[in-house]
Amino acid sequence: MNTKSFVIALLALMAQLTMSSAQDVRTVLDKCAATVSAKEGISASFRMESAQYGNASGTIKVKGKKFHASTAVATMWFDGKTQWTYLNSNNEVSVTTPTEAQLQALNPYNFINMYKSGFKSNMTTNASSYNVHLTAENANRKIQEVFITIDKKTFSPSEVKMRQGSKWTTFTISDFKAVTLADAEFSFNPKDFPTAEVIDLR
C-alpha cells in the first residue's frame, strides 16, 4: 500500500470510529434519558456543590420535564412551565418562568432534554460507569459543559457536573428509584401553606 492509499484508509477508519463513538454516546444517553423520564416518575436524594448557588442536600422527584425538589432551605415545584419556590426562612413563595440555565442549576435531570441538540459529545468508560462529556456548540449558550456519570447496569446517573461561565455546579445522586407520582406533586398548593406570601415575578 502506498502512502496516499494508507492515508485515505486511515482517514476512512477514523471517520468510521468517530461515527461509531457518537452513536454509542447517543445510545447511552438515550437509555439514561429513558430511565430518568420513566412514565410514572422517579425519586432520588442529591447533594449539590456550586460555586454560584452554594451547597445543599435534599430529595428530588421527576416526571418528564416536571420536578419537585426539597432541601432544608427551600422547596421547589416545576410543572413544565411555571416554578414555585418556597423559602422556609421568610414564608414566601416566588412564582417564576425559569430559563434553561436556571433549570439546570435546580434540576440535575434537565440534561435529558438538553443533550439532544446543540451539544457535541464524547464518552469514556470504566468497569462500572459510562462517563459522558457534553460541550456546547454555541459559545453564547448558558451551559457550556456537562459531565454525566451513568451506571452501566441501571443506566441511572450518579453524578451531573455542569459549567456556566467559569463556575461549576456538581450534583451527586443516590437512592435513585422508580415511583408513581401524581401530577399534583409538581405544583404549589396554597392550601398547604395558608400563611405564605405569594410573589409573582413572571
Secondary structure, 3 states (H helix, E strand, C coil): CCHHHHHHHHHHHHHHHHHHHHHHHHHHHHHHHHHHCCCCCEEEEEEEEECCCEEEEEEEEEECCEEEEEECCEEEEECCCCEEEEECCCCEEEEECCCHHHHHHHCHHHHHHHCCCCEEEEEEECCCEEEEEEEECCCCCCEEEEEEEEECCCCCEEEEEEEECCEEEEEEEEEEEECCCCHHHHCCCHHHCCCCEEEECC
